[in-house]
């Protein structure tokens, strides 16, 4: 299993970024995919999750209406579109592949840094 995140960077408050996570080594369309983030000194938290077919999504309250998770099973890629970014969104963002919606075990990418600052 390999997950490679990309798309992070430095952005001003109110700006947008689109994160990508390219997957390989497993049957992508069979797995639930999620995005987590970890800010300095804080625990890793779930940001968004999407079902294997893409029809069901769920978001952490602070990102609802600003972030959108999506996936392209033909490209083995999951995305996180982040709009109206705030300084408190600054964190390392990780994607995760898991077998079930509530499964704790899974495979992780290496993370991509998102910094929101003026």
PyMOL commands that place a pseudoatom at each C-alpha (Angstrom):
pseudoatom trace, name=CA, resn=UNK, resi=1, chain=A, elem=C, hetatm=0, pos=[0.000, 0.000, 0.000]
pseudoatom trace, name=CA, resn=UNK, resi=2, chain=A, elem=C, hetatm=0, pos=[1.323, 3.404, -0.962]
pseudoatom trace, name=CA, resn=UNK, resi=3, chain=A, elem=C, hetatm=0, pos=[-0.336, 6.770, -0.454]
pseudoatom trace, name=CA, resn=UNK, resi=4, chain=A, elem=C, hetatm=0, pos=[1.344, 9.936, -1.696]
pseudoatom trace, name=CA, resn=UNK, resi=5, chain=A, elem=C, hetatm=0, pos=[-0.100, 13.327, -0.804]
pseudoatom trace, name=CA, resn=UNK, resi=6, chain=A, elem=C, hetatm=0, pos=[0.593, 16.498, -2.738]
pseudoatom trace, name=CA, resn=UNK, resi=7, chain=A, elem=C, hetatm=0, pos=[-0.748, 20.010, -3.154]
pseudoatom trace, name=CA, resn=UNK, resi=8, chain=A, elem=C, hetatm=0, pos=[0.163, 21.549, 0.164]
pseudoatom trace, name=CA, resn=UNK, resi=9, chain=A, elem=C, hetatm=0, pos=[1.845, 24.910, 0.522]
pseudoatom trace, name=CA, resn=UNK, resi=10, chain=A, elem=C, hetatm=0, pos=[1.639, 28.423, 1.872]
pseudoatom trace, name=CA, resn=UNK, resi=11, chain=A, elem=C, hetatm=0, pos=[-1.584, 30.324, 1.263]
pseudoatom trace, name=CA, resn=UNK, resi=12, chain=A, elem=C, hetatm=0, pos=[-3.081, 33.560, 2.570]
pseudoatom trace, name=CA, resn=UNK, resi=13, chain=A, elem=C, hetatm=0, pos=[-6.216, 33.551, 4.715]
pseudoatom trace, name=CA, resn=UNK, resi=14, chain=A, elem=C, hetatm=0, pos=[-9.267, 33.249, 2.500]
pseudoatom trace, name=CA, resn=UNK, resi=15, chain=A, elem=C, hetatm=0, pos=[-7.327, 31.387, -0.151]
pseudoatom trace, name=CA, resn=UNK, resi=16, chain=A, elem=C, hetatm=0, pos=[-7.763, 27.893, -1.556]
pseudoatom trace, name=CA, resn=UNK, resi=17, chain=A, elem=C, hetatm=0, pos=[-5.735, 24.746, -1.986]
pseudoatom trace, name=CA, resn=UNK, resi=18, chain=A, elem=C, hetatm=0, pos=[-6.488, 21.352, -3.475]
pseudoatom trace, name=CA, resn=UNK, resi=19, chain=A, elem=C, hetatm=0, pos=[-4.778, 18.363, -1.924]
pseudoatom trace, name=CA, resn=UNK, resi=20, chain=A, elem=C, hetatm=0, pos=[-4.386, 15.097, -3.805]
pseudoatom trace, name=CA, resn=UNK, resi=21, chain=A, elem=C, hetatm=0, pos=[-3.573, 11.623, -2.547]
pseudoatom trace, name=CA, resn=UNK, resi=22, chain=A, elem=C, hetatm=0, pos=[-2.461, 9.102, -5.143]
pseudoatom trace, name=CA, resn=UNK, resi=23, chain=A, elem=C, hetatm=0, pos=[-2.940, 5.498, -4.107]
pseudoatom trace, name=CA, resn=UNK, resi=24, chain=A, elem=C, hetatm=0, pos=[-1.311, 2.307, -5.323]
pseudoatom trace, name=CA, resn=UNK, resi=25, chain=A, elem=C, hetatm=0, pos=[-0.776, -1.276, -4.236]
pseudoatom trace, name=CA, resn=UNK, resi=26, chain=A, elem=C, hetatm=0, pos=[-4.363, -2.065, -3.302]
pseudoatom trace, name=CA, resn=UNK, resi=27, chain=A, elem=C, hetatm=0, pos=[-7.885, -2.087, -4.727]
pseudoatom trace, name=CA, resn=UNK, resi=28, chain=A, elem=C, hetatm=0, pos=[-8.616, 1.598, -4.239]
pseudoatom trace, name=CA, resn=UNK, resi=29, chain=A, elem=C, hetatm=0, pos=[-12.321, 1.375, -5.023]
pseudoatom trace, name=CA, resn=UNK, resi=30, chain=A, elem=C, hetatm=0, pos=[-12.840, -1.060, -2.151]
pseudoatom trace, name=CA, resn=UNK, resi=31, chain=A, elem=C, hetatm=0, pos=[-11.508, 1.272, 0.522]
pseudoatom trace, name=CA, resn=UNK, resi=32, chain=A, elem=C, hetatm=0, pos=[-12.958, 4.133, 2.489]
pseudoatom trace, name=CA, resn=UNK, resi=33, chain=A, elem=C, hetatm=0, pos=[-10.644, 7.129, 2.242]
pseudoatom trace, name=CA, resn=UNK, resi=34, chain=A, elem=C, hetatm=0, pos=[-10.171, 9.964, 4.674]
pseudoatom trace, name=CA, resn=UNK, resi=35, chain=A, elem=C, hetatm=0, pos=[-8.149, 13.087, 5.320]
pseudoatom trace, name=CA, resn=UNK, resi=36, chain=A, elem=C, hetatm=0, pos=[-6.702, 13.868, 8.734]
pseudoatom trace, name=CA, resn=UNK, resi=37, chain=A, elem=C, hetatm=0, pos=[-4.643, 16.774, 9.948]
pseudoatom trace, name=CA, resn=UNK, resi=38, chain=A, elem=C, hetatm=0, pos=[-2.233, 17.389, 12.786]
pseudoatom trace, name=CA, resn=UNK, resi=39, chain=A, elem=C, hetatm=0, pos=[-1.277, 20.835, 13.988]
pseudoatom trace, name=CA, resn=UNK, resi=40, chain=A, elem=C, hetatm=0, pos=[1.826, 21.422, 16.155]
pseudoatom trace, name=CA, resn=UNK, resi=41, chain=A, elem=C, hetatm=0, pos=[1.182, 20.305, 19.711]
pseudoatom trace, name=CA, resn=UNK, resi=42, chain=A, elem=C, hetatm=0, pos=[-2.209, 18.844, 18.884]
pseudoatom trace, name=CA, resn=UNK, resi=43, chain=A, elem=C, hetatm=0, pos=[-3.559, 15.371, 18.244]
pseudoatom trace, name=CA, resn=UNK, resi=44, chain=A, elem=C, hetatm=0, pos=[-4.284, 14.157, 14.750]
pseudoatom trace, name=CA, resn=UNK, resi=45, chain=A, elem=C, hetatm=0, pos=[-7.931, 14.781, 13.877]
pseudoatom trace, name=CA, resn=UNK, resi=46, chain=A, elem=C, hetatm=0, pos=[-10.289, 13.548, 11.208]
pseudoatom trace, name=CA, resn=UNK, resi=47, chain=A, elem=C, hetatm=0, pos=[-11.155, 16.259, 8.693]
pseudoatom trace, name=CA, resn=UNK, resi=48, chain=A, elem=C, hetatm=0, pos=[-13.237, 14.437, 6.081]
pseudoatom trace, name=CA, resn=UNK, resi=49, chain=A, elem=C, hetatm=0, pos=[-14.137, 10.909, 5.041]
pseudoatom trace, name=CA, resn=UNK, resi=50, chain=A, elem=C, hetatm=0, pos=[-15.627, 9.437, 1.871]
pseudoatom trace, name=CA, resn=UNK, resi=51, chain=A, elem=C, hetatm=0, pos=[-17.149, 6.053, 1.159]
pseudoatom trace, name=CA, resn=UNK, resi=52, chain=A, elem=C, hetatm=0, pos=[-15.564, 3.660, -1.317]
pseudoatom trace, name=CA, resn=UNK, resi=53, chain=A, elem=C, hetatm=0, pos=[-18.028, 4.606, -4.027]
pseudoatom trace, name=CA, resn=UNK, resi=54, chain=A, elem=C, hetatm=0, pos=[-17.925, 8.309, -3.229]
pseudoatom trace, name=CA, resn=UNK, resi=55, chain=A, elem=C, hetatm=0, pos=[-21.611, 8.657, -2.441]
pseudoatom trace, name=CA, resn=UNK, resi=56, chain=A, elem=C, hetatm=0, pos=[-21.270, 9.289, 1.274]
pseudoatom trace, name=CA, resn=UNK, resi=57, chain=A, elem=C, hetatm=0, pos=[-19.126, 11.984, 2.866]
pseudoatom trace, name=CA, resn=UNK, resi=58, chain=A, elem=C, hetatm=0, pos=[-18.720, 13.393, 6.335]
pseudoatom trace, name=CA, resn=UNK, resi=59, chain=A, elem=C, hetatm=0, pos=[-16.838, 16.423, 7.656]
pseudoatom trace, name=CA, resn=UNK, resi=60, chain=A, elem=C, hetatm=0, pos=[-15.449, 17.758, 10.872]
pseudoatom trace, name=CA, resn=UNK, resi=61, chain=A, elem=C, hetatm=0, pos=[-17.632, 20.658, 12.019]
pseudoatom trace, name=CA, resn=UNK, resi=62, chain=A, elem=C, hetatm=0, pos=[-15.032, 23.398, 11.582]
pseudoatom trace, name=CA, resn=UNK, resi=63, chain=A, elem=C, hetatm=0, pos=[-14.543, 22.633, 7.873]
pseudoatom trace, name=CA, resn=UNK, resi=64, chain=A, elem=C, hetatm=0, pos=[-18.150, 22.078, 6.836]
pseudoatom trace, name=CA, resn=UNK, resi=65, chain=A, elem=C, hetatm=0, pos=[-19.068, 24.336, 3.936]
pseudoatom trace, name=CA, resn=UNK, resi=66, chain=A, elem=C, hetatm=0, pos=[-15.409, 25.126, 3.221]
pseudoatom trace, name=CA, resn=UNK, resi=67, chain=A, elem=C, hetatm=0, pos=[-13.797, 21.773, 2.425]
pseudoatom trace, name=CA, resn=UNK, resi=68, chain=A, elem=C, hetatm=0, pos=[-14.933, 19.135, -0.063]
pseudoatom trace, name=CA, resn=UNK, resi=69, chain=A, elem=C, hetatm=0, pos=[-13.645, 15.578, -0.228]
pseudoatom trace, name=CA, resn=UNK, resi=70, chain=A, elem=C, hetatm=0, pos=[-13.958, 13.684, -3.498]
pseudoatom trace, name=CA, resn=UNK, resi=71, chain=A, elem=C, hetatm=0, pos=[-12.420, 10.702, -5.218]
pseudoatom trace, name=CA, resn=UNK, resi=72, chain=A, elem=C, hetatm=0, pos=[-11.749, 9.405, -8.699]
pseudoatom trace, name=CA, resn=UNK, resi=73, chain=A, elem=C, hetatm=0, pos=[-11.645, 5.628, -8.583]
pseudoatom trace, name=CA, resn=UNK, resi=74, chain=A, elem=C, hetatm=0, pos=[-10.452, 5.469, -12.175]
pseudoatom trace, name=CA, resn=UNK, resi=75, chain=A, elem=C, hetatm=0, pos=[-7.365, 7.475, -11.184]
pseudoatom trace, name=CA, resn=UNK, resi=76, chain=A, elem=C, hetatm=0, pos=[-6.928, 5.915, -7.715]
pseudoatom trace, name=CA, resn=UNK, resi=77, chain=A, elem=C, hetatm=0, pos=[-6.893, 9.386, -6.228]
pseudoatom trace, name=CA, resn=UNK, resi=78, chain=A, elem=C, hetatm=0, pos=[-8.714, 11.156, -3.418]
pseudoatom trace, name=CA, resn=UNK, resi=79, chain=A, elem=C, hetatm=0, pos=[-8.887, 14.944, -3.203]
pseudoatom trace, name=CA, resn=UNK, resi=80, chain=A, elem=C, hetatm=0, pos=[-9.518, 17.585, -0.598]
pseudoatom trace, name=CA, resn=UNK, resi=81, chain=A, elem=C, hetatm=0, pos=[-10.611, 20.954, -1.947]
pseudoatom trace, name=CA, resn=UNK, resi=82, chain=A, elem=C, hetatm=0, pos=[-10.052, 23.568, 0.731]
pseudoatom trace, name=CA, resn=UNK, resi=83, chain=A, elem=C, hetatm=0, pos=[-11.624, 26.999, 0.341]
pseudoatom trace, name=CA, resn=UNK, resi=84, chain=A, elem=C, hetatm=0, pos=[-11.831, 30.023, 2.629]
pseudoatom trace, name=CA, resn=UNK, resi=85, chain=A, elem=C, hetatm=0, pos=[-8.764, 28.849, 4.477]
pseudoatom trace, name=CA, resn=UNK, resi=86, chain=A, elem=C, hetatm=0, pos=[-8.077, 30.127, 7.958]
pseudoatom trace, name=CA, resn=UNK, resi=87, chain=A, elem=C, hetatm=0, pos=[-4.861, 30.272, 10.000]
pseudoatom trace, name=CA, resn=UNK, resi=88, chain=A, elem=C, hetatm=0, pos=[-6.278, 27.551, 12.243]
pseudoatom trace, name=CA, resn=UNK, resi=89, chain=A, elem=C, hetatm=0, pos=[-6.307, 25.202, 9.242]
pseudoatom trace, name=CA, resn=UNK, resi=90, chain=A, elem=C, hetatm=0, pos=[-2.513, 25.188, 9.366]
pseudoatom trace, name=CA, resn=UNK, resi=91, chain=A, elem=C, hetatm=0, pos=[-1.380, 21.580, 9.856]
pseudoatom trace, name=CA, resn=UNK, resi=92, chain=A, elem=C, hetatm=0, pos=[0.167, 18.575, 8.208]
pseudoatom trace, name=CA, resn=UNK, resi=93, chain=A, elem=C, hetatm=0, pos=[-2.572, 16.841, 6.214]
pseudoatom trace, name=CA, resn=UNK, resi=94, chain=A, elem=C, hetatm=0, pos=[-2.568, 13.065, 5.830]
pseudoatom trace, name=CA, resn=UNK, resi=95, chain=A, elem=C, hetatm=0, pos=[-4.692, 10.731, 3.769]
pseudoatom trace, name=CA, resn=UNK, resi=96, chain=A, elem=C, hetatm=0, pos=[-5.692, 7.348, 5.083]
pseudoatom trace, name=CA, resn=UNK, resi=97, chain=A, elem=C, hetatm=0, pos=[-7.061, 4.190, 3.488]
pseudoatom trace, name=CA, resn=UNK, resi=98, chain=A, elem=C, hetatm=0, pos=[-9.264, 1.960, 5.616]
pseudoatom trace, name=CA, resn=UNK, resi=99, chain=A, elem=C, hetatm=0, pos=[-11.476, -1.041, 4.976]
pseudoatom trace, name=CA, resn=UNK, resi=100, chain=A, elem=C, hetatm=0, pos=[-14.600, 0.186, 6.726]
pseudoatom trace, name=CA, resn=UNK, resi=101, chain=A, elem=C, hetatm=0, pos=[-16.231, 3.452, 7.712]
pseudoatom trace, name=CA, resn=UNK, resi=102, chain=A, elem=C, hetatm=0, pos=[-15.417, 3.014, 11.415]
pseudoatom trace, name=CA, resn=UNK, resi=103, chain=A, elem=C, hetatm=0, pos=[-12.227, 1.008, 11.037]
pseudoatom trace, name=CA, resn=UNK, resi=104, chain=A, elem=C, hetatm=0, pos=[-9.389, 2.470, 13.088]
pseudoatom trace, name=CA, resn=UNK, resi=105, chain=A, elem=C, hetatm=0, pos=[-6.635, 0.526, 11.388]
pseudoatom trace, name=CA, resn=UNK, resi=106, chain=A, elem=C, hetatm=0, pos=[-5.430, 1.729, 8.043]
pseudoatom trace, name=CA, resn=UNK, resi=107, chain=A, elem=C, hetatm=0, pos=[-2.577, 2.867, 5.883]
pseudoatom trace, name=CA, resn=UNK, resi=108, chain=A, elem=C, hetatm=0, pos=[-1.253, 6.416, 5.931]
pseudoatom trace, name=CA, resn=UNK, resi=109, chain=A, elem=C, hetatm=0, pos=[0.542, 8.711, 3.566]
pseudoatom trace, name=CA, resn=UNK, resi=110, chain=A, elem=C, hetatm=0, pos=[3.577, 10.764, 4.550]
pseudoatom trace, name=CA, resn=UNK, resi=111, chain=A, elem=C, hetatm=0, pos=[1.621, 14.009, 4.855]
pseudoatom trace, name=CA, resn=UNK, resi=112, chain=A, elem=C, hetatm=0, pos=[1.700, 17.395, 3.182]
pseudoatom trace, name=CA, resn=UNK, resi=113, chain=A, elem=C, hetatm=0, pos=[2.150, 20.703, 4.986]
pseudoatom trace, name=CA, resn=UNK, resi=114, chain=A, elem=C, hetatm=0, pos=[-0.549, 23.369, 4.691]
pseudoatom trace, name=CA, resn=UNK, resi=115, chain=A, elem=C, hetatm=0, pos=[0.289, 26.791, 6.113]
pseudoatom trace, name=CA, resn=UNK, resi=116, chain=A, elem=C, hetatm=0, pos=[-2.276, 29.588, 6.155]
pseudoatom trace, name=CA, resn=UNK, resi=117, chain=A, elem=C, hetatm=0, pos=[-0.649, 32.896, 6.945]
pseudoatom trace, name=CA, resn=UNK, resi=118, chain=A, elem=C, hetatm=0, pos=[-0.580, 36.470, 5.771]
for i in range(1, 118): cmd.bond("trace and resi %d" % i, "trace and resi %d" % (i + 1))
show_as sticks, trace
zoom trace
